[in-house]
Amino acid sequence: MDNGADKKEAYEFSIAGFKLKLNSKFLSIAIPVALTCGSGLWGAFEFYQSYRDMQKKIATYVAPDLGEFDKRLALVEETTNKTNDYTRDIKNDLKNDIRKLEKVVEQVERDAKESSRYVDKELRAQKERTESMIKEALNNPMNGR
């Protein structure tokens, strides 16, 4: 029973005097291979085109103008230097003020000690005078004792 199931359909083409038989097995292999090769060629073309575009961009690259940035940076540096100088001046002025205050405090302490010694000396002298006056008054015969 041969109903044509075993027959393979084949297409024959004649190109430049060559006969080419195409059957379904050949087509099932040839079409994916041809599509894969075509896709590979298309991908390579796209890659090359993007590479060329990148080369053009690199060739036409212009560095940005950093003049404004440099001016701002110089201004920041100048301000920082002025601030440092001002801080240094304040620090030195504070040191000098503290030294002056220390001298004043030392002088006040010396004066206070001297005053305290003078007052103590005067109090002792007054105490001795008072005691001598009391003794004299007690030893006075007219005192009534």
C-alpha positions in Angstrom: 0.0 0.0 0.0 1.8 2.9 -1.2 -0.2 6.1 -0.7 2.7 8.5 -1.2 3.7 8.8 2.4 7.2 7.5 1.7 7.7 9.8 -1.2 9.6 12.9 -0.4 8.7 16.0 -2.2 11.7 17.5 -3.9 12.0 20.7 -5.8 14.5 21.0 -8.5 16.1 24.3 -9.5 18.6 24.9 -12.3 21.0 27.7 -11.6 23.9 28.5 -14.0 23.7 25.0 -15.4 23.7 23.3 -12.0 20.7 21.3 -10.9 19.8 21.7 -7.3 17.3 19.5 -5.6 15.6 21.0 -2.6 13.6 18.7 -0.3 12.0 19.4 3.1 15.0 18.0 5.1 17.4 20.4 3.3 15.0 23.3 3.8 14.6 22.6 7.5 18.3 23.0 7.9 19.1 25.6 5.3 16.5 28.2 6.4 17.7 28.4 10.1 21.3 28.5 9.0 20.6 31.3 6.5 18.6 33.3 9.1 21.3 32.8 11.7 24.0 34.0 9.2 21.9 36.9 8.2 21.2 37.9 11.8 24.9 37.6 12.6 25.8 39.9 9.7 23.1 42.4 10.7 24.4 42.4 14.3 28.0 42.9 13.1 26.8 45.8 10.9 25.0 47.4 13.8 28.0 47.0 16.1 30.3 48.5 13.5 27.9 51.4 13.0 27.7 52.2 16.7 31.5 51.9 16.9 31.8 54.4 14.0 29.3 56.8 15.8 31.3 56.5 19.0 34.5 57.3 17.2 32.8 60.4 15.7 31.7 61.5 19.2 35.2 61.0 20.6 36.7 63.0 17.7 34.3 65.8 18.2 34.5 65.9 22.0 35.0 69.4 23.4 36.2 69.7 26.9 33.8 71.7 29.1 34.7 75.3 30.1 35.8 75.1 33.7 36.6 78.8 34.0 33.6 79.6 36.2 34.4 76.6 38.4 38.0 77.8 38.7 36.8 81.3 39.6 34.5 79.9 42.3 37.2 77.7 43.6 39.6 80.6 43.8 37.0 82.6 45.7 36.4 79.8 48.2 40.2 79.5 48.7 40.5 83.2 49.3 37.6 83.3 51.7 39.1 80.3 53.6 42.4 82.0 53.8 40.8 85.2 55.1 38.8 83.2 57.6 42.0 81.4 58.8 43.8 84.8 59.2 40.9 86.3 61.1 40.7 83.2 63.4 44.4 83.4 64.0 44.2 87.1 64.9 41.3 86.4 67.3 43.3 83.6 68.9 46.3 85.9 69.3 44.2 88.7 70.7 42.6 86.4 73.2 46.0 85.1 74.3 47.2 88.6 74.9 44.0 89.5 76.7 44.3 86.5 79.0 47.9 87.3 79.7 46.9 90.9 80.7 44.1 89.6 82.9 46.5 87.1 84.5 48.9 90.0 85.3 46.0 92.1 86.7 44.8 89.2 88.8 48.3 88.6 90.1 48.7 92.3 91.0 45.3 92.3 92.7 46.3 89.2 94.7 49.6 90.8 95.7 47.8 94.0 96.7 45.2 92.0 98.7 47.9 90.1 100.5 49.8 93.3 101.2 46.7 95.0 102.4 45.9 92.0 104.6 49.4 92.1 106.1 49.1 95.9 106.7 45.6 95.5 108.3 46.9 92.7 110.5 49.9 94.7 111.5 47.8 97.8 112.3 45.3 95.6 114.3 48.1 94.1 116.4 49.6 97.6 116.9 46.1 99.0 117.9 45.6 95.9 120.2 48.9 96.5 121.9 48.1 100.3 122.3 44.7 99.4 123.6 46.1 96.9 126.1 48.8 99.3 127.2 46.1 102.0 127.8 44.0 99.5 129.7 47.0 98.5 131.8 47.9 102.1 132.4 44.4 103.0 133.4 44.2 100.0 135.8 47.5 100.9 137.3 46.5 104.5 137.8 46.1 105.2 141.5 43.3 107.6 140.9 41.3 105.1 139.4 39.6 104.3 142.7 40.7 100.9 143.5 
